[in-house]
């Protein structure tokens, strides 16, 4: 799933390629992709793209007509830039293509989604806050005012485990499954530690890990073409997706806890005092 660093890089890439261009056509291909109908998607055609913005893991194209084309790539969605779009409209079918945006220059991009669970979403709205997922976003962890005190206030009273708290978009915007693993590894904290139990020193460590991990990932992705971002994300991960490999910090074996539709990875030596986590749903740290 694209998370804050990849969406930030896509924002920069699109801003460079779309600024000042006009939308010729917006062509939904998958029935499930378009989540709004008023205004109709055709209303954005002919408008100039004036800015590209990121809201958590949402991308928004601002247009001269006052409309915003907002996209959430979900778990298996992606954006593919095309210097030259194929002639003729795309044909609906069983392929991954969900929506195409064509520019007046002949360039454009496709939104694609792999797999059978179709969650990629596109909204055409007058204000991004009309999108429910944008309206309920928590603060951006890379914002200038996101300090230790802000993080401490967010975690105060949170009886959830840190892994779940970090992934909650209404608490902190933009962090998903992969970077929550990376942040907790950098902070040397168990994913099952209760969020409300952190001491001031642990809040400081978590805040530093949160900001540093995301900032470094953004810097690694900056300037890359959209097609290279997935590989860059994978290459930069230390524990997520690396079950069975040695931890790059201490050399211990990276372990995994599996859930119904996801998994987390961690280093026992770095994060749990050498104790393994029970690999079952609703796991708790073994004592």
N, C-alpha and C positions, 0 to 999 in steps of 0.2 A: 504494500500500500504506500503510495506517495505520502510523505509526511512533510512537516514544515520546511526542512532544507530543500527538498526536491521541488516543492511548490514555489518556494521563494526563487529558485533558479529558473523554473518555468516562467514565473512572472517576469523576471529580467529578460529572458530570451524572447518572450512574446512582446514585451515593451519595445525591444529593439526592432523586431520584425513587423510589428503592427501599427506603430505610431504613425498617424497621418494617413493610413490606408482606409479605404471604404469597404464596407461589407457588401458583397454582391448578392450572395445567397446564404441562407442557413438551411441546411437540409437534414432534418431528422431521419434516421434510417431505422433504428430500433424503436419499437412502439413504446417501450418503457422509459426512454431517456428523458423526454420532455415533461417536466413536472408542473408547468404553468400553461395557461391558454389565453390569459388576458393580461397584457396585450398579446396578440398573436405573434408568433416567431417572425413572421414576415415584416413586422413593424420596424425591425432593426435594419432591414436591408436598405442600402443607400446611405446609411449613416457613417460618419467617420469615427474611427477608434481613437479616442483622445487619451486614454490611460489604461494601464493594467494594474490591478491591485490584488493583494492577498489578504484573506481573512481566515486565519487559522490554516486549515487545509483546503479552503475554497479559493478559486480563482475568479476574478471578475473583470470583464472587459467593459470599460465605460465608453459611451458613444455620444456623439454630438447631438443626438436626438433625445438625450436625457434618460436613455434606457441602459440597463446593465445586464450583460449576458454572464450569468454566474454558473460555475461548474464545480462539482465535487467528483473527483475521480474514483472515490470509494476504494475497495480492496484491489480490484483487478483492472481498473481503468488506466488509460494512458493517452497522451497527446502525441501525435505524429505530424511533424511539420512537412509540408510538401512545397518545393520550389515551383512545381508545376502540377496542378491538379489534373486528373484524368478528364478527358472530354466526356460530356454527358453526365446526367445525374446518377448517383450510386443506386444500385438495385438492392432492395431489402432482401435479406436472406439469413442464413445461419452463420455467417461470418462474424468477425469481431467488430466491424464498423458500426458505431452507434449514431454519430452525427458528424456532419461535414460543414465547415465554415469556409466559404469561398470569397476571396478578395477581388477587387476590380482589376488587380494586376495579373490575375491568373494563379497567384499563389494561394495558400490556405493551409488549413490543418484539419486532421481527422481526430475525433475522439473515439477510441476503441476500448473494448472491454472483453477480456478473456473469461472462459468458464461459463457455467450455467446460471449462477446467481447474478442477476442483472441489477446492480445497485448504482451504477453511474448515473448522475443526475445533472440536468441542465435546467436553469430557470431564466426566464426573461422578465425582469422586474424594473420598476421605477426607482426603487431604493433597495440596496443589498439587504437591509434589515427586514425586508419582506420575506426573505428566505428563512424559514424557521431555524435551520442549523446555524446560520450566521447570527441571528438574533440572540441565541442562547450561548454564544461563545464566551468563555472566560478570557482573562487578559493574555496578551501575547507575551511569551517568556523572553523574547528578545527586545521588547519595548524598553525605552530608556528609563521608565519609572518602575520597572519590575525588579525591585530590590529584595533584600533578605526579609525585610519587614513585611513586604507584600506577600511573599511566599509563606511566611510564618502565619499570617492572618488567614490565608487560604486553607492551610492545613489544620488550623486550630479547630478542634472538635470533630475532625474527620476520623471516623471509626473504621474506615476502609484500609486495606493494605496499600502500601505505596504504589505498587504496580498498577492497581486499578485507579488510584487517585490521579496518577500522572497521565493516564490515558483518557480521563474524563474531559471531554472538550468544553464542558461548561465550567470546569474548574481552571484548567490551563489549556489554551488553544494551540493545536498544532502537533502535539506529541502523540505518537501511536505506539504500536507494539514493538517495533524495532528500536526506536530511540529511547523508549522507557527502559528497555534492557541495558542499553549503552549508558544511560545516565546513572542508573543504579549501580552498575559495575564501576563507573568512574567515582561515584560517591562512596563506594565500599559498603553498600547497604543491601540487606535482604529484600527481595521483592515482596515478601510477606510481612514486613515490619509495619505496624500500625502507623498511619500518617500522623495521627495526633500525639504520638508518643515521642516525637523527635525533640531532642534537647536543642538549645540555641546553637551549640557547636555543630550538631548534625544538620540543622537547617542551613547553616553557613556552608557546610560541605555539599549538601544537595543543591543549593542555589548555585554554587560555583560549578558543579558538575553539569547542571542543567544549561547554564549559559555557555560554558566552554564547549560542551559536546555539540550543541546546536550551532554555535558560531563557527566552529571548525568544519562541521559538515557543510554549512552554507558556503564557506570559503573554498572548500574542495570542489563544490558544484558550480561555483561562479564562472560564467563564461562558456560552460559546456553546452553543446547542442542538445536538444531535447532527447535525441536518441541515445545519448551516452550517459544519461543521469542514473538509470537503473544500475548499470554496471559500476558506476562510481560509488553509489550508495553501498552496494554489497561489498566492494573492496575495502571500504573504510570502517566496516563494523568489526568490533573486537570480540564480542560474545554472541550477539544475536545471529542465529542461523549457523552457528559453529559448534554444535553439539559433538562431543568426542574429540575435539581439537584442543591443543594446549592453550591455556590462558596466556596472552601475550605479556601479562604483568608478572605472574608468579609461576607459570608452567603447569599448574594443576589442570585437570581435565574439565572442560566446560560441560556442564550438565543441563538437563532439560526437564521441565514440567509440562506435561501435555494436558490440554483441556478439550472440550467438545469440538471447538472450531479454531483453536489457536494453540500456541505454545510459547513458553518463555525460556530463555537461556541465562545461565548465571555461572559464576565461579565460586565454589564452596570456600576455598581459602580466602579469597578477597572479600566475600560478601556475607558468609554465614558461619564464620568461625570454624570452617572445615566440616560442618555438618551438612549432609544432603537434605534436600527438601523432598517431602513425600510426593511422589509423582501420581497424584490422583486428584480429581476435581475437589475443590474446597480444601486443598492441601494446607497444612500448617507446618511450621518449622518443627522438625523433630527435636525433642529435648532429651 
